[in-house]
Amino acid sequence: MSIVVHRVTLTVKVSVNTPEYAPSEWLINPTIPDAPKRHWIVEGDDLREATEEEKVPIDIEYLAQQKEERIQGLREQYNE
């Protein structure tokens, strides 16, 4: 059973027939980092976890998105 991860979207597919997936678009049987997907970085033909320095801007953007989504949800909830 093989695992593939899309190089751009980081979509993970498990138990696949790897010849059906182009290595130019998919990582074949990469080591999956034990970290949230937002901290995954494609490096060559494998995945790695972002360094602490790389995580800072990633997390700032993530928290800003979460805040905006929460604000929008509250606006929708209370404007109905």
C-alpha positions in Angstrom: 0.0 0.0 0.0 1.4 3.3 -1.0 0.9 6.9 0.0 1.0 9.9 -2.4 1.0 13.6 -1.5 0.2 16.3 -4.0 3.2 18.7 -4.3 1.0 21.9 -4.3 -2.2 21.2 -2.4 -0.6 18.6 0.0 -3.6 16.3 -0.6 -2.8 12.9 0.9 -4.0 9.7 -0.7 -3.5 6.4 1.0 -3.6 2.9 -0.5 -3.0 4.0 -4.1 -1.5 2.4 -7.2 1.5 4.7 -7.5 2.0 4.2 -11.3 -1.3 6.2 -11.7 0.4 9.3 -10.1 2.9 11.4 -12.0 6.0 12.1 -9.8 6.1 15.6 -11.2 2.8 16.3 -9.4 2.8 13.8 -6.6 5.4 12.8 -3.9 5.5 9.0 -3.8 5.7 7.4 -0.3 7.1 10.5 1.4 7.8 10.6 5.1 4.9 12.4 6.6 6.0 15.0 9.2 4.4 14.8 12.6 3.2 18.4 12.3 0.1 20.3 11.1 -0.1 20.4 7.2 0.6 24.2 7.3 4.1 23.3 8.5 4.8 20.8 5.8 7.3 21.9 3.2 8.0 20.1 -0.1 11.7 19.7 -0.6 12.8 17.8 -3.6 11.0 14.5 -3.6 10.1 14.5 0.1 8.3 16.4 2.8 9.9 18.0 5.8 8.7 20.0 8.8 9.3 23.7 8.7 12.0 25.1 10.9 11.1 27.3 13.8 12.0 30.4 11.7 9.8 29.2 8.9 6.9 28.5 11.2 6.6 32.1 12.5 5.2 33.7 9.3 3.2 30.6 8.5 1.5 30.7 12.0 0.9 34.5 11.8 -0.9 34.1 8.5 -2.9 31.1 9.8 -4.0 33.0 13.0 -5.0 36.0 10.9 -7.1 33.7 8.7 -8.7 32.0 11.7 -9.5 35.4 13.2 -11.1 36.7 10.0 -13.2 33.5 9.6 -14.4 33.7 13.2 -15.3 37.4 12.8 -17.2 36.6 9.6 -19.0 33.7 11.2 -20.1 36.0 14.1 -21.3 38.6 11.7 -23.4 36.1 9.8 -24.7 34.6 13.0 -25.8 37.9 14.5 -27.0 39.5 11.3 -29.5 36.8 10.6 
